[in-house]
Amino acid sequence: MSDDLADVADRLSAISESLADLAIDRLRQASDSVRAGGEPDPVLVAEEKRITRARRAVDKAATLLSGTGGAGGSASGFAFEDGP
């Protein structure tokens, strides 16, 4: 693999980690409202789902560029799921 592609794959992996952190933050916010006796904010739940889908797409791109794309493998260690 060329150094250019490896560099892009590494940057995509870092972006994936940032997206995962954002998704976890949204889940924490939604769960905080449930613990307080309320309902989860549907906007937060929808945002978490959108962020997670974006993270999966970035993971797939990083895997393709790194040349390590095997059956169900990923650059970040997460299995790929094609979801909504």
Backbone as XML, in Angstrom:
<?xml version="1.0"?>
<chain id="A" units="angstrom">
  <residue number="1" name="MET">
    <atom name="N" x="0.852" y="-1.178" z="0.000"/>
    <atom name="CA" x="0.000" y="0.000" z="0.000"/>
    <atom name="C" x="0.893" y="1.234" z="0.000"/>
  </residue>
  <residue number="2" name="SER">
    <atom name="N" x="0.490" y="2.234" z="-0.762"/>
    <atom name="CA" x="1.284" y="3.460" z="-0.821"/>
    <atom name="C" x="1.145" y="4.238" z="0.481"/>
  </residue>
  <residue number="3" name="ASP">
    <atom name="N" x="2.161" y="5.051" z="0.734"/>
    <atom name="CA" x="2.150" y="5.856" z="1.954"/>
    <atom name="C" x="0.978" y="6.829" z="1.971"/>
  </residue>
  <residue number="4" name="ASP">
    <atom name="N" x="0.600" y="7.340" z="0.792"/>
    <atom name="CA" x="-0.532" y="8.265" z="0.715"/>
    <atom name="C" x="-1.818" y="7.600" z="1.197"/>
  </residue>
  <residue number="5" name="LEU">
    <atom name="N" x="-2.052" y="6.377" z="0.715"/>
    <atom name="CA" x="-3.266" y="5.663" z="1.120"/>
    <atom name="C" x="-3.227" y="5.290" z="2.593"/>
  </residue>
  <residue number="6" name="ALA">
    <atom name="N" x="-2.072" y="4.898" z="3.087"/>
    <atom name="CA" x="-1.931" y="4.554" z="4.500"/>
    <atom name="C" x="-2.217" y="5.773" z="5.374"/>
  </residue>
  <residue number="7" name="ASP">
    <atom name="N" x="-1.745" y="6.935" z="4.938"/>
    <atom name="CA" x="-1.985" y="8.167" z="5.690"/>
    <atom name="C" x="-3.471" y="8.495" z="5.738"/>
  </residue>
  <residue number="8" name="VAL">
    <atom name="N" x="-4.146" y="8.385" z="4.615"/>
    <atom name="CA" x="-5.589" y="8.657" z="4.577"/>
    <atom name="C" x="-6.342" y="7.639" z="5.439"/>
  </residue>
  <residue number="9" name="ALA">
    <atom name="N" x="-5.949" y="6.375" z="5.351"/>
    <atom name="CA" x="-6.598" y="5.334" z="6.163"/>
    <atom name="C" x="-6.423" y="5.633" z="7.648"/>
  </residue>
  <residue number="10" name="ASP">
    <atom name="N" x="-5.243" y="6.069" z="8.044"/>
    <atom name="CA" x="-5.000" y="6.425" z="9.446"/>
    <atom name="C" x="-5.864" y="7.604" z="9.883"/>
  </residue>
  <residue number="11" name="ARG">
    <atom name="N" x="-5.968" y="8.610" z="9.021"/>
    <atom name="CA" x="-6.805" y="9.772" z="9.358"/>
    <atom name="C" x="-8.267" y="9.379" z="9.455"/>
  </residue>
  <residue number="12" name="LEU">
    <atom name="N" x="-8.712" y="8.497" z="8.568"/>
    <atom name="CA" x="-10.098" y="8.022" z="8.627"/>
    <atom name="C" x="-10.347" y="7.239" z="9.916"/>
  </residue>
  <residue number="13" name="SER">
    <atom name="N" x="-9.377" y="6.457" z="10.338"/>
    <atom name="CA" x="-9.520" y="5.724" z="11.594"/>
    <atom name="C" x="-9.654" y="6.678" z="12.783"/>
  </residue>
  <residue number="14" name="ALA">
    <atom name="N" x="-8.894" y="7.757" z="12.757"/>
    <atom name="CA" x="-8.993" y="8.764" z="13.824"/>
    <atom name="C" x="-10.362" y="9.442" z="13.795"/>
  </residue>
  <residue number="15" name="ILE">
    <atom name="N" x="-10.855" y="9.719" z="12.607"/>
    <atom name="CA" x="-12.193" y="10.316" z="12.473"/>
    <atom name="C" x="-13.241" y="9.351" z="13.005"/>
  </residue>
  <residue number="16" name="SER">
    <atom name="N" x="-13.086" y="8.073" z="12.711"/>
    <atom name="CA" x="-14.015" y="7.062" z="13.203"/>
    <atom name="C" x="-14.065" y="7.063" z="14.729"/>
  </residue>
  <residue number="17" name="GLU">
    <atom name="N" x="-12.901" y="7.168" z="15.359"/>
    <atom name="CA" x="-12.855" y="7.214" z="16.819"/>
    <atom name="C" x="-13.564" y="8.460" z="17.352"/>
  </residue>
  <residue number="18" name="SER">
    <atom name="N" x="-13.378" y="9.588" z="16.687"/>
    <atom name="CA" x="-14.061" y="10.821" z="17.101"/>
    <atom name="C" x="-15.569" y="10.674" z="16.969"/>
  </residue>
  <residue number="19" name="LEU">
    <atom name="N" x="-16.010" y="10.062" z="15.875"/>
    <atom name="CA" x="-17.445" y="9.837" z="15.685"/>
    <atom name="C" x="-18.001" y="8.893" z="16.750"/>
  </residue>
  <residue number="20" name="ALA">
    <atom name="N" x="-17.245" y="7.868" z="17.100"/>
    <atom name="CA" x="-17.679" y="6.945" z="18.156"/>
    <atom name="C" x="-17.838" y="7.693" z="19.476"/>
  </residue>
  <residue number="21" name="ASP">
    <atom name="N" x="-16.910" y="8.587" z="19.783"/>
    <atom name="CA" x="-17.005" y="9.388" z="21.009"/>
    <atom name="C" x="-18.256" y="10.263" z="20.995"/>
  </residue>
  <residue number="22" name="LEU">
    <atom name="N" x="-18.545" y="10.868" z="19.845"/>
    <atom name="CA" x="-19.746" y="11.700" z="19.737"/>
    <atom name="C" x="-21.017" y="10.873" z="19.925"/>
  </residue>
  <residue number="23" name="ALA">
    <atom name="N" x="-21.046" y="9.683" z="19.345"/>
    <atom name="CA" x="-22.217" y="8.813" z="19.479"/>
    <atom name="C" x="-22.419" y="8.412" z="20.941"/>
  </residue>
  <residue number="24" name="ILE">
    <atom name="N" x="-21.339" y="8.073" z="21.622"/>
    <atom name="CA" x="-21.435" y="7.700" z="23.031"/>
    <atom name="C" x="-21.923" y="8.873" z="23.861"/>
  </residue>
  <residue number="25" name="ASP">
    <atom name="N" x="-21.469" y="10.066" z="23.533"/>
    <atom name="CA" x="-21.927" y="11.262" z="24.242"/>
    <atom name="C" x="-23.439" y="11.441" z="24.097"/>
  </residue>
  <residue number="26" name="ARG">
    <atom name="N" x="-23.945" y="11.235" z="22.870"/>
    <atom name="CA" x="-25.390" y="11.363" z="22.645"/>
    <atom name="C" x="-26.161" y="10.304" z="23.438"/>
  </residue>
  <residue number="27" name="LEU">
    <atom name="N" x="-25.626" y="9.088" z="23.491"/>
    <atom name="CA" x="-26.279" y="8.026" z="24.268"/>
    <atom name="C" x="-26.283" y="8.355" z="25.753"/>
  </residue>
  <residue number="28" name="ARG">
    <atom name="N" x="-25.185" y="8.913" z="26.238"/>
    <atom name="CA" x="-25.138" y="9.310" z="27.656"/>
    <atom name="C" x="-26.175" y="10.386" z="27.949"/>
  </residue>
  <residue number="29" name="GLN">
    <atom name="N" x="-26.285" y="11.360" z="27.068"/>
    <atom name="CA" x="-27.266" y="12.424" z="27.269"/>
    <atom name="C" x="-28.681" y="11.851" z="27.292"/>
  </residue>
  <residue number="30" name="ALA">
    <atom name="N" x="-28.967" y="10.948" z="26.375"/>
    <atom name="CA" x="-30.299" y="10.339" z="26.326"/>
    <atom name="C" x="-30.563" y="9.496" z="27.574"/>
  </residue>
  <residue number="31" name="SER">
    <atom name="N" x="-29.564" y="8.759" z="28.032"/>
    <atom name="CA" x="-29.760" y="7.922" z="29.211"/>
    <atom name="C" x="-29.863" y="8.757" z="30.480"/>
  </residue>
  <residue number="32" name="ASP">
    <atom name="N" x="-29.210" y="9.909" z="30.524"/>
    <atom name="CA" x="-29.335" y="10.797" z="31.680"/>
    <atom name="C" x="-30.775" y="11.245" z="31.865"/>
  </residue>
  <residue number="33" name="SER">
    <atom name="N" x="-31.455" y="11.554" z="30.774"/>
    <atom name="CA" x="-32.846" y="11.984" z="30.897"/>
    <atom name="C" x="-33.737" y="10.837" z="31.353"/>
  </residue>
  <residue number="34" name="VAL">
    <atom name="N" x="-33.415" y="9.617" z="30.958"/>
    <atom name="CA" x="-34.191" y="8.453" z="31.410"/>
    <atom name="C" x="-33.962" y="8.223" z="32.895"/>
  </residue>
  <residue number="35" name="ARG">
    <atom name="N" x="-32.705" y="8.335" z="33.333"/>
    <atom name="CA" x="-32.417" y="8.171" z="34.765"/>
    <atom name="C" x="-33.105" y="9.239" z="35.605"/>
  </residue>
  <residue number="36" name="ALA">
    <atom name="N" x="-33.316" y="10.404" z="35.016"/>
    <atom name="CA" x="-33.995" y="11.487" z="35.735"/>
    <atom name="C" x="-35.513" y="11.311" z="35.722"/>
  </residue>
  <residue number="37" name="GLY">
    <atom name="N" x="-35.981" y="10.220" z="35.122"/>
    <atom name="CA" x="-37.412" y="9.933" z="35.119"/>
    <atom name="C" x="-38.134" y="10.366" z="33.865"/>
  </residue>
  <residue number="38" name="GLY">
    <atom name="N" x="-37.416" y="10.877" z="32.898"/>
    <atom name="CA" x="-38.043" y="11.327" z="31.658"/>
    <atom name="C" x="-37.901" y="10.314" z="30.546"/>
  </residue>
  <residue number="39" name="GLU">
    <atom name="N" x="-38.184" y="10.780" z="29.378"/>
    <atom name="CA" x="-38.051" y="9.965" z="28.170"/>
    <atom name="C" x="-36.785" y="10.402" z="27.437"/>
  </residue>
  <residue number="40" name="PRO">
    <atom name="N" x="-36.157" y="9.479" z="26.689"/>
    <atom name="CA" x="-34.999" y="9.894" z="25.904"/>
    <atom name="C" x="-35.417" y="10.887" z="24.818"/>
  </residue>
  <residue number="41" name="ASP">
    <atom name="N" x="-34.594" y="11.870" z="24.605"/>
    <atom name="CA" x="-34.866" y="12.879" z="23.583"/>
    <atom name="C" x="-34.767" y="12.216" z="22.212"/>
  </residue>
  <residue number="42" name="PRO">
    <atom name="N" x="-35.864" y="12.199" z="21.447"/>
    <atom name="CA" x="-35.821" y="11.540" z="20.143"/>
    <atom name="C" x="-34.829" y="12.183" z="19.182"/>
  </residue>
  <residue number="43" name="VAL">
    <atom name="N" x="-34.560" y="13.452" z="19.355"/>
    <atom name="CA" x="-33.576" y="14.123" z="18.507"/>
    <atom name="C" x="-32.177" y="13.570" z="18.798"/>
  </residue>
  <residue number="44" name="LEU">
    <atom name="N" x="-31.857" y="13.369" z="20.086"/>
    <atom name="CA" x="-30.558" y="12.804" z="20.453"/>
    <atom name="C" x="-30.416" y="11.375" z="19.948"/>
  </residue>
  <residue number="45" name="VAL">
    <atom name="N" x="-31.476" y="10.591" z="20.076"/>
    <atom name="CA" x="-31.442" y="9.201" z="19.627"/>
    <atom name="C" x="-31.227" y="9.144" z="18.116"/>
  </residue>
  <residue number="46" name="ALA">
    <atom name="N" x="-31.947" y="9.977" z="17.374"/>
    <atom name="CA" x="-31.790" y="10.002" z="15.920"/>
    <atom name="C" x="-30.388" y="10.470" z="15.533"/>
  </residue>
  <residue number="47" name="GLU">
    <atom name="N" x="-29.862" y="11.447" z="16.263"/>
    <atom name="CA" x="-28.521" y="11.952" z="15.976"/>
    <atom name="C" x="-27.470" y="10.876" z="16.231"/>
  </residue>
  <residue number="48" name="GLU">
    <atom name="N" x="-27.635" y="10.120" z="17.324"/>
    <atom name="CA" x="-26.701" y="9.037" z="17.625"/>
    <atom name="C" x="-26.701" y="8.003" z="16.508"/>
  </residue>
  <residue number="49" name="LYS">
    <atom name="N" x="-27.877" y="7.660" z="16.018"/>
    <atom name="CA" x="-27.977" y="6.688" z="14.930"/>
    <atom name="C" x="-27.289" y="7.205" z="13.666"/>
  </residue>
  <residue number="50" name="ARG">
    <atom name="N" x="-27.483" y="8.474" z="13.366"/>
    <atom name="CA" x="-26.856" y="9.069" z="12.180"/>
    <atom name="C" x="-25.335" y="9.093" z="12.313"/>
  </residue>
  <residue number="51" name="ILE">
    <atom name="N" x="-24.853" y="9.445" z="13.494"/>
    <atom name="CA" x="-23.412" y="9.464" z="13.743"/>
    <atom name="C" x="-22.832" y="8.055" z="13.627"/>
  </residue>
  <residue number="52" name="THR">
    <atom name="N" x="-23.538" y="7.080" z="14.163"/>
    <atom name="CA" x="-23.068" y="5.695" z="14.100"/>
    <atom name="C" x="-23.014" y="5.195" z="12.660"/>
  </residue>
  <residue number="53" name="ARG">
    <atom name="N" x="-23.997" y="5.545" z="11.855"/>
    <atom name="CA" x="-23.968" y="5.167" z="10.434"/>
    <atom name="C" x="-22.775" y="5.802" z="9.730"/>
  </residue>
  <residue number="54" name="ALA">
    <atom name="N" x="-22.503" y="7.059" z="10.046"/>
    <atom name="CA" x="-21.357" y="7.742" z="9.449"/>
    <atom name="C" x="-20.057" y="7.071" z="9.878"/>
  </residue>
  <residue number="55" name="ARG">
    <atom name="N" x="-19.964" y="6.684" z="11.154"/>
    <atom name="CA" x="-18.764" y="6.008" z="11.642"/>
    <atom name="C" x="-18.544" y="4.698" z="10.902"/>
  </residue>
  <residue number="56" name="ARG">
    <atom name="N" x="-19.596" y="3.954" z="10.688"/>
    <atom name="CA" x="-19.474" y="2.684" z="9.963"/>
    <atom name="C" x="-18.978" y="2.911" z="8.536"/>
  </residue>
  <residue number="57" name="ALA">
    <atom name="N" x="-19.489" y="3.950" z="7.908"/>
    <atom name="CA" x="-19.048" y="4.259" z="6.537"/>
    <atom name="C" x="-17.575" y="4.644" z="6.520"/>
  </residue>
  <residue number="58" name="VAL">
    <atom name="N" x="-17.155" y="5.421" z="7.497"/>
    <atom name="CA" x="-15.748" y="5.827" z="7.579"/>
    <atom name="C" x="-14.874" y="4.603" z="7.864"/>
  </residue>
  <residue number="59" name="ASP">
    <atom name="N" x="-15.343" y="3.707" z="8.741"/>
    <atom name="CA" x="-14.607" y="2.468" z="9.006"/>
    <atom name="C" x="-14.416" y="1.661" z="7.724"/>
  </residue>
  <residue number="60" name="LYS">
    <atom name="N" x="-15.475" y="1.558" z="6.947"/>
    <atom name="CA" x="-15.396" y="0.798" z="5.696"/>
    <atom name="C" x="-14.379" y="1.428" z="4.741"/>
  </residue>
  <residue number="61" name="ALA">
    <atom name="N" x="-14.400" y="2.749" z="4.648"/>
    <atom name="CA" x="-13.449" y="3.438" z="3.770"/>
    <atom name="C" x="-12.020" y="3.213" z="4.249"/>
  </residue>
  <residue number="62" name="ALA">
    <atom name="N" x="-11.784" y="3.300" z="5.550"/>
    <atom name="CA" x="-10.442" y="3.081" z="6.085"/>
    <atom name="C" x="-9.973" y="1.660" z="5.801"/>
  </residue>
  <residue number="63" name="THR">
    <atom name="N" x="-10.871" y="0.705" z="5.951"/>
    <atom name="CA" x="-10.532" y="-0.688" z="5.693"/>
    <atom name="C" x="-10.205" y="-0.911" z="4.225"/>
  </residue>
  <residue number="64" name="LEU">
    <atom name="N" x="-11.000" y="-0.323" z="3.345"/>
    <atom name="CA" x="-10.733" y="-0.463" z="1.910"/>
    <atom name="C" x="-9.374" y="0.116" z="1.535"/>
  </residue>
  <residue number="65" name="LEU">
    <atom name="N" x="-9.053" y="1.268" z="2.079"/>
    <atom name="CA" x="-7.790" y="1.914" z="1.743"/>
    <atom name="C" x="-6.588" y="1.205" z="2.344"/>
  </residue>
  <residue number="66" name="SER">
    <atom name="N" x="-6.783" y="0.613" z="3.525"/>
    <atom name="CA" x="-5.656" y="-0.053" z="4.168"/>
    <atom name="C" x="-5.392" y="-1.427" z="3.579"/>
  </residue>
  <residue number="67" name="GLY">
    <atom name="N" x="-6.345" y="-1.937" z="2.804"/>
    <atom name="CA" x="-6.148" y="-3.236" z="2.174"/>
    <atom name="C" x="-6.331" y="-4.402" z="3.109"/>
  </residue>
  <residue number="68" name="THR">
    <atom name="N" x="-6.907" y="-4.144" z="4.299"/>
    <atom name="CA" x="-7.114" y="-5.219" z="5.272"/>
    <atom name="C" x="-8.556" y="-5.685" z="5.297"/>
  </residue>
  <residue number="69" name="GLY">
    <atom name="N" x="-9.327" y="-5.325" z="4.286"/>
    <atom name="CA" x="-10.748" y="-5.674" z="4.259"/>
    <atom name="C" x="-10.965" y="-7.148" z="4.069"/>
  </residue>
  <residue number="70" name="GLY">
    <atom name="N" x="-11.296" y="-7.808" z="5.157"/>
    <atom name="CA" x="-11.641" y="-9.223" z="5.098"/>
    <atom name="C" x="-13.118" y="-9.381" z="5.356"/>
  </residue>
  <residue number="71" name="ALA">
    <atom name="N" x="-13.545" y="-10.582" z="5.517"/>
    <atom name="CA" x="-14.958" y="-10.863" z="5.786"/>
    <atom name="C" x="-15.317" y="-10.321" z="7.160"/>
  </residue>
  <residue number="72" name="GLY">
    <atom name="N" x="-16.034" y="-9.199" z="7.188"/>
    <atom name="CA" x="-16.506" y="-8.628" z="8.442"/>
    <atom name="C" x="-15.457" y="-7.890" z="9.248"/>
  </residue>
  <residue number="73" name="GLY">
    <atom name="N" x="-14.265" y="-7.719" z="8.717"/>
    <atom name="CA" x="-13.223" y="-7.040" z="9.472"/>
    <atom name="C" x="-13.372" y="-5.542" z="9.409"/>
  </residue>
  <residue number="74" name="SER">
    <atom name="N" x="-12.661" y="-4.866" z="10.289"/>
    <atom name="CA" x="-12.695" y="-3.409" z="10.253"/>
    <atom name="C" x="-11.416" y="-2.850" z="10.830"/>
  </residue>
  <residue number="75" name="ALA">
    <atom name="N" x="-11.130" y="-1.621" z="10.479"/>
    <atom name="CA" x="-9.917" y="-0.975" z="10.947"/>
    <atom name="C" x="-9.964" y="-0.693" z="12.441"/>
  </residue>
  <residue number="76" name="SER">
    <atom name="N" x="-11.158" y="-0.496" z="13.006"/>
    <atom name="CA" x="-11.264" y="-0.137" z="14.411"/>
    <atom name="C" x="-11.582" y="-1.325" z="15.300"/>
  </residue>
  <residue number="77" name="GLY">
    <atom name="N" x="-11.751" y="-2.502" z="14.733"/>
    <atom name="CA" x="-12.078" y="-3.665" z="15.535"/>
    <atom name="C" x="-13.563" y="-3.912" z="15.665"/>
  </residue>
  <residue number="78" name="PHE">
    <atom name="N" x="-14.387" y="-3.053" z="15.144"/>
    <atom name="CA" x="-15.829" y="-3.229" z="15.194"/>
    <atom name="C" x="-16.289" y="-3.992" z="13.967"/>
  </residue>
  <residue number="79" name="ALA">
    <atom name="N" x="-17.293" y="-4.836" z="14.153"/>
    <atom name="CA" x="-17.888" y="-5.522" z="13.004"/>
    <atom name="C" x="-18.773" y="-4.542" z="12.258"/>
  </residue>
  <residue number="80" name="PHE">
    <atom name="N" x="-18.861" y="-4.710" z="10.967"/>
    <atom name="CA" x="-19.689" y="-3.831" z="10.151"/>
    <atom name="C" x="-21.121" y="-4.304" z="10.166"/>
  </residue>
  <residue number="81" name="GLU">
    <atom name="N" x="-22.018" y="-3.362" z="10.241"/>
    <atom name="CA" x="-23.430" y="-3.650" z="10.125"/>
    <atom name="C" x="-24.019" y="-2.640" z="9.174"/>
  </residue>
  <residue number="82" name="ASP">
    <atom name="N" x="-24.712" y="-3.094" z="8.194"/>
    <atom name="CA" x="-25.400" y="-2.191" z="7.281"/>
    <atom name="C" x="-26.783" y="-1.958" z="7.846"/>
  </residue>
  <residue number="83" name="GLY">
    <atom name="N" x="-26.934" y="-0.894" z="8.572"/>
    <atom name="CA" x="-28.221" y="-0.610" z="9.205"/>
    <atom name="C" x="-28.825" y="0.650" z="8.653"/>
  </residue>
  <residue number="84" name="PRO">
    <atom name="N" x="-29.922" y="1.025" z="9.239"/>
    <atom name="CA" x="-30.620" y="2.246" z="8.773"/>
    <atom name="C" x="-29.805" y="3.489" z="8.938"/>
  </residue>
</chain>
